[in-house]
């Protein structure tokens, strides 16, 4: 713990050297914030902009971030980036709605970090490239029975363990897809869809930035009780077999997820839990053909007090020495530590997770009554290979602080310290520290 506190102190001290750039980024957002405050007693910024837009709404999402990352094998990187999204959402007409959104990521100095394609290759990778794209473009239909969406869209299924948008990175993951939600009765929902292409976080210029896919998925949710919600799912992942690096991403995955809580009760202490299990096997899209059948499970529980929660859990990926259970289209940053020490390996079914992964964690969080409320969270992870006889994969401690300045502005700071273990395949030690300001409506 003393080591971690010392490292945090060093990070904070180093912030002073970065203040000129950070202040520039933050002032960019506060100019918008001043506009919001000036007109707060008249109309909100959202109301003023939408008053000149016919039959719809303007959506704005701007994030200014400083991210510092360092490993024992690479030089320290500092990424100062501004992510801007502007979109237009039409009003609903006979159940139909249209949305279009542009996204731009601008690095103020892209010579101080490696973004996965450009920059000094000896520096630690921060996957936020300079990038401009059409982020979302979709049309939807909504009725009491069915909701459908066609086009480039954000998809987040269940806990995003298998399909998610990777919202932590500046360039989120979106999909060219057809999605349906069918709700025949209140406590029964079917979700199914098809994904033709994945637009990944590394950007259009990267060879693996836009991945041709042939993904089908189905999901059935049944709410039996507040303590018992059952979801069965199937994901049939197939990627472009003309790209050898992607061949081992294809698989068939089936599983079940069970959740529950008593948050609607009047009890002073409330509880929630989740249990997931899945099995993954090869399919005809695997080139070269590698026969495998691997399992995954996750168990977690939390206790919730008025302004505090504590929790613990375990997540296990099976490995067979040749291949590991993998989730290439998931929101990987959400799981297995915020240093993302294992994130790249989760993409590579023939990579360092061939021994699998066991992640045991404890966490706590709460709100401190400062201003509008300062929300704090902390997690500690113990990592090991899933296979017997291997060494340790190390441990990690994570902190995040969130402060909502007003209904538009949110300030977030995050710290992660990963220490590698004794196993030869253990990732290198890694630290990350971020400060960001978000403007969104």
C-alpha positions in Angstrom: 0.0 0.0 0.0 2.9 2.4 0.8 4.3 1.7 -2.6 1.0 2.5 -4.3 0.6 5.7 -2.3 4.1 6.8 -3.2 3.4 6.1 -6.9 0.2 8.2 -6.6 2.2 11.0 -5.0 4.7 10.9 -7.9 1.9 11.0 -10.4 0.3 14.0 -8.8 3.7 15.8 -8.6 4.2 15.1 -12.3 0.8 16.7 -13.0 2.4 20.1 -12.3 4.6 19.7 -15.3 1.6 19.0 -17.5 -0.6 21.9 -16.3 -0.2 24.1 -19.3 -1.7 21.6 -21.6 -4.3 20.4 -19.2 -5.5 23.9 -18.5 -5.9 24.5 -22.2 -8.0 21.4 -22.6 -10.1 22.1 -19.6 -10.6 25.8 -20.5 -12.0 24.6 -23.8 -14.8 22.9 -22.0 -15.3 25.6 -19.4 -15.9 28.2 -22.1 -19.0 26.1 -23.0 -19.8 25.8 -19.3 -19.8 29.6 -18.9 -22.3 29.8 -21.7 -24.4 27.3 -19.9 -24.3 29.2 -16.6 -24.9 32.6 -18.2 -28.1 31.4 -19.8 -29.2 29.1 -16.9 -31.9 31.5 -15.8 -33.2 31.9 -19.4 -32.9 28.7 -21.3 -30.4 25.8 -20.9 -27.8 25.3 -23.6 -29.7 22.3 -24.8 -32.9 24.2 -25.1 -31.3 27.1 -26.9 -29.7 24.8 -29.5 -32.7 22.6 -30.0 -34.9 25.7 -30.5 -33.3 26.3 -33.8 -33.3 22.6 -34.9 -36.5 21.5 -36.6 -38.2 18.3 -35.6 -35.3 16.9 -33.5 -32.5 17.4 -31.0 -28.8 18.2 -31.1 -26.6 15.9 -29.0 -23.1 17.0 -27.9 -20.5 15.0 -26.1 -17.0 16.4 -25.5 -14.3 14.8 -23.4 -10.9 16.4 -22.7 -8.4 14.0 -21.2 -4.8 13.7 -20.0 -3.7 10.1 -19.8 -0.3 9.0 -18.5 0.8 5.4 -18.9 4.0 3.6 -18.1 5.3 0.0 -18.1 8.6 -1.5 -17.0 9.3 -2.4 -20.7 8.4 0.9 -22.3 8.9 4.6 -21.8 6.2 6.8 -20.2 3.5 8.2 -22.5 1.4 11.3 -22.1 -1.7 11.7 -24.3 -3.6 15.0 -24.3 -6.7 14.4 -26.3 -10.1 16.0 -27.0 -12.9 13.8 -28.2 -15.9 15.6 -29.7 -19.1 14.1 -30.8 -22.0 16.0 -32.3 -25.2 14.3 -33.4 -28.8 15.0 -34.5 -31.7 12.9 -33.4 -35.0 13.3 -35.1 -38.4 13.3 -33.4 -40.3 10.1 -33.6 -42.7 9.8 -36.6 -45.1 6.8 -36.7 -42.6 4.9 -34.6 -39.6 5.7 -36.7 -36.6 7.8 -35.5 -33.3 8.7 -37.2 -29.9 9.5 -35.7 -26.6 10.7 -37.2 -23.4 11.5 -35.2 -19.9 12.6 -36.2 -16.8 12.0 -34.0 -13.4 13.6 -33.9 -10.4 12.7 -31.7 -7.6 15.3 -31.7 -4.3 14.8 -29.9 -2.7 18.1 -28.9 0.7 16.5 -29.0 0.8 13.0 -30.7 4.6 12.8 -30.4 4.5 11.9 -26.7 2.7 8.6 -26.9 2.3 5.5 -29.2 -1.3 5.1 -30.3 -1.0 1.6 -31.7 0.0 2.8 -35.2 1.8 6.1 -34.9 4.1 7.9 -32.5 7.3 6.7 -30.7 7.2 2.9 -30.7 9.3 2.7 -27.6 6.6 4.5 -25.6 3.7 2.9 -23.7 0.6 2.3 -25.9 -2.4 4.6 -25.4 -5.1 3.6 -27.9 -6.4 7.1 -28.7 -5.4 8.0 -32.3 -6.1 11.2 -34.2 -9.3 10.2 -35.9 -12.5 11.6 -37.5 -15.4 9.4 -38.6 -19.1 8.9 -38.9 -19.6 7.3 -35.5 -23.3 6.5 -35.7 -25.9 6.5 -38.4 -29.1 4.6 -37.8 -32.8 4.4 -38.2 -35.0 2.8 -35.6 -38.6 1.7 -35.1 -40.4 1.4 -31.8 -43.7 -0.1 -30.8 -45.2 -1.8 -27.7 -44.1 -5.2 -29.1 -40.9 -4.6 -31.0 -37.9 -2.2 -31.2 -35.6 -2.4 -34.2 -32.5 -0.5 -35.2 -30.6 -0.7 -38.5 -27.3 1.0 -39.3 -24.0 2.0 -37.5 -24.8 1.9 -33.8 -23.6 1.4 -30.3 -24.4 -2.1 -29.0 -24.2 -3.0 -25.3 -25.5 -6.5 -24.5 -26.0 -7.4 -20.8 -22.8 -6.6 -18.9 -20.9 -6.0 -22.2 -18.7 -9.1 -21.5 -19.1 -10.3 -25.0 -20.4 -7.3 -27.1 -19.9 -3.7 -25.9 -18.8 -0.2 -27.0 -15.5 0.2 -25.0 -16.8 3.6 -23.8 -13.6 4.3 -21.8 -11.5 4.9 -24.9 -11.9 8.2 -26.8 -12.9 6.3 -30.0 -15.7 4.0 -29.0 -16.4 0.7 -30.8 -19.5 0.8 -33.0 -21.1 -1.8 -35.3 -22.8 -1.9 -38.7 -25.7 -4.0 -37.5 -29.4 -5.0 -37.4 -30.8 -5.2 -33.9 -34.2 -6.3 -32.6 -35.8 -6.2 -29.1 -39.0 -8.2 -28.9 -41.2 -7.9 -25.7 -44.3 -10.1 -26.0 -45.0 -9.7 -22.2 -43.6 -7.5 -19.5 -41.2 -10.0 -17.9 -40.0 -11.6 -21.1 -37.6 -10.0 -23.7 -35.9 -11.4 -26.8 -32.8 -9.7 -28.2 -31.3 -10.8 -31.5 -29.2 -9.3 -34.2 -26.6 -9.5 -36.9 -23.3 -7.6 -37.1 -21.7 -7.0 -40.6 -18.7 -4.9 -39.5 -17.0 -3.7 -36.3 -15.5 -0.3 -36.1 -12.9 -0.7 -33.4 -11.2 1.7 -31.1 -7.9 1.8 -33.0 -9.4 3.8 -35.8 -9.9 3.6 -39.5 -6.1 3.9 -40.4 -5.2 0.8 -38.4 -5.2 -2.5 -40.3 -7.5 -3.9 -37.7 -9.6 -0.8 -37.3 -12.6 -1.9 -39.4 -13.2 -5.6 -39.2 -15.6 -7.4 -41.6 -17.7 -9.8 -39.5 -20.5 -12.3 -39.8 -21.8 -12.3 -36.3 -25.2 -13.5 -35.1 -26.4 -13.3 -31.6 -29.5 -14.1 -29.6 -30.5 -13.3 -26.0 -33.5 -14.3 -23.9 -34.3 -12.5 -20.7 -36.8 -13.7 -18.1 -37.6 -11.8 -15.0 -38.9 -14.3 -12.4 -38.6 -12.1 -9.4 -36.4 -9.2 -8.3 -34.1 -11.8 -6.8 -34.1 -13.9 -10.0 -33.5 -12.7 -13.5 -32.4 -15.3 -16.0 -30.7 -14.6 -19.3 -29.7 -17.2 -21.9 -27.4 -16.2 -24.7 -25.6 -17.4 -27.8 -23.0 -15.6 -29.8 -21.8 -16.9 -33.2 -18.6 -14.9 -34.0 -17.1 -15.1 -37.4 -14.6 -12.6 -38.8 -12.9 -12.0 -42.1 -10.8 -15.2 -42.7 -8.6 -13.4 -45.2 -6.9 -11.6 -42.3 -4.8 -14.3 -40.5 -4.4 -12.1 -37.4 -8.2 -12.3 -36.9 -8.8 -16.0 -37.6 -8.6 -17.0 -34.0 -11.4 -14.5 -33.0 -14.1 -16.8 -34.5 -15.9 -19.0 -32.1 -19.4 -20.1 -30.9 -20.2 -19.1 -27.4 -23.3 -20.1 -25.4 -24.1 -19.3 -21.8 -26.4 -18.2 -19.0 -26.4 -15.2 -16.7 -28.4 -14.9 -13.5 -28.8 -11.7 -11.5 -30.9 -10.4 -8.6 -31.2 -7.8 -5.9 -33.6 -6.4 -3.2 -33.1 -2.7 -4.1 -36.8 -2.1 -4.0 -37.1 -3.2 -0.4 -37.0 -0.9 2.6 -34.1 -2.7 4.2 -31.2 -0.5 5.4 -28.7 -2.9 3.9 -29.5 -4.2 0.4 -27.8 -6.9 -1.7 -27.2 -7.8 -5.3 -25.5 -10.6 -7.1 -24.6 -11.9 -10.5 -23.6 -15.4 -11.8 -22.5 -16.0 -15.4 -21.3 -19.2 -17.1 -20.4 -19.7 -20.8 -18.8 -22.3 -23.0 -16.8 -21.5 -26.1 -15.9 -23.8 -29.0 -14.3 -23.6 -32.5 -16.4 -23.1 -35.6 -15.9 -23.5 -39.3 -14.4 -19.9 -39.5 -11.3 -20.8 -37.5 -8.2 -20.8 -39.8 -6.2 -22.8 -39.1 -8.7 -25.1 -37.6 -8.0 -25.5 -33.9 -10.4 -27.7 -32.0 -11.2 -26.4 -28.5 -13.9 -26.3 -25.9 -13.3 -23.8 -23.1 -15.4 -22.5 -20.2 -15.9 -19.1 -18.5 -17.6 -18.1 -15.3 -18.1 -15.1 -13.1 -19.6 -14.8 -9.6 -20.0 -11.4 -7.8 -22.0 -10.0 -4.9 -22.4 -6.5 -3.4 -23.9 -5.1 -0.2 -25.4 -1.6 -0.6 -25.8 0.9 2.3 -27.2 4.4 2.0 -24.0 6.0 0.6 -21.6 3.0 0.6 -21.2 -0.4 -1.1 -18.8 -3.2 -0.7 -18.4 -6.2 -2.9 -16.3 -9.1 -4.1 -16.2 -11.6 -7.0 -14.2 -14.0 -9.1 -13.9 -14.3 -12.9 -12.3 -17.2 -14.6 -11.3 -17.8 -18.2 -10.2 -21.4 -19.1 -7.1 -22.1 -21.1 -5.8 -25.3 -22.6 -2.2 -24.5 -23.2 -2.8 -23.7 -26.9 -5.7 -21.3 -26.7 -7.7 -19.3 -24.1 -11.3 -18.3 -23.8 -11.5 -14.9 -25.6 -13.9 -12.0 -25.9 -12.6 -9.8 -28.8 -15.7 -7.5 -29.0 -16.3 -6.9 -25.3 -15.8 -3.7 -23.3 -12.5 -5.1 -22.0 -11.6 -2.1 -19.8 -14.5 -2.8 -17.5 -13.0 -6.1 -16.5 -9.8 -7.5 -15.0 -8.3 -4.1 -13.9 -8.3 -0.6 -15.3 -4.6 -0.9 -16.2 -5.7 -3.1 -19.1 -2.8 -5.4 -18.5 -4.7 -8.3 -19.9 -7.0 -6.5 -22.4 -4.8 -7.2 -25.5 -4.4 -10.8 -24.5 -8.2 -11.2 -24.3 -8.3 -10.4 -28.0 -5.8 -13.1 -28.9 -7.1 -16.6 -28.5 -3.7 -17.9 -29.2 -1.8 -15.4 -27.0 -0.7 -15.0 -23.5 -4.0 -16.2 -22.1 -3.4 -19.8 -23.2 -3.1 -20.6 -19.5 -6.4 -18.9 -18.9 -7.0 -16.3 -16.2 -8.3 -16.2 -12.7 -9.3 -12.8 -11.3 -10.4 -12.5 -7.7 -11.4 -9.0 -6.6 -12.7 -6.9 -3.8 -14.1 -3.4 -4.1 -15.8 -0.6 -2.2 -17.3 2.7 -3.1 -19.3 5.6 -1.8 -20.3 9.3 -2.0 -18.7 12.0 0.1 -21.0 15.0 0.7 -18.7 17.6 -0.9 -20.6 20.1 -3.1 -22.7 18.0 -5.5 -21.2 14.8 -4.1 -17.7 13.2 -4.7 -18.1 9.6 -5.7 -15.2 7.3 -5.0 -14.5 3.7 -5.9 -11.6 1.3 -5.2 -10.8 -2.2 -6.3 -8.1 -4.8 -5.6 -7.4 -7.7 -7.9 -5.4 -10.9 -7.5 -4.5 -12.6 -10.8 -3.4 -16.1 -11.5 -3.4 -18.5 -14.5 -6.4 -20.8 -14.6 -4.1 -23.8 -15.3 -2.5 -25.7 -12.4 1.2 -25.5 -11.7 1.8 -22.1 -13.2 3.1 -19.1 -11.3 1.3 -15.9 -10.3 0.0 -13.2 -12.7 0.4 -10.5 -10.0 -2.1 -8.0 -8.5 -3.6 -4.6 -9.2 -5.1 -1.7 -7.3 -7.6 0.7 -8.9 -9.1 4.1 -7.8 -11.5 6.4 -9.5 -13.1 9.7 -8.3 -16.0 11.3 -10.0 -17.4 14.8 -9.4 -20.5 16.0 -11.2 -20.1 19.8 -11.5 -23.6 20.4 -12.9 -26.0 18.6 -15.2 -23.6 19.1 -18.1 -20.1 18.8 -16.7 -18.4 15.9 -15.0 -14.8 15.6 -13.7 -13.2 12.2 -13.5 -9.8 11.0 -12.3 -8.6 7.4 -12.4 -5.5 5.6 -11.2 -4.4 2.0 -11.8 -1.3 0.2 -10.6 -0.6 -3.3 -11.9 2.3 -5.4 -10.5 3.3 -8.4 -12.6 3.7 -11.9 -11.0 6.2 -14.7 -11.1 4.8 -16.6 -14.2 6.9 -16.1 -17.4 3.7 -15.1 -19.3 2.7 -12.4 -16.7 2.4 -9.0 -18.2 4.9 -6.2 -17.4 4.2 -3.8 -14.5 2.0 -1.0 -15.6 0.6 2.3 -14.2 -2.0 4.6 -15.6 -3.3 7.9 -14.4 -6.0 10.0 -16.1 -7.8 13.3 -15.5 -10.7 14.2 -17.7 -13.6 16.7 -18.0 -16.8 15.7 -19.8 -19.4 18.0 -21.3 -22.5 16.2 -22.4 -26.2 16.8 -23.2 
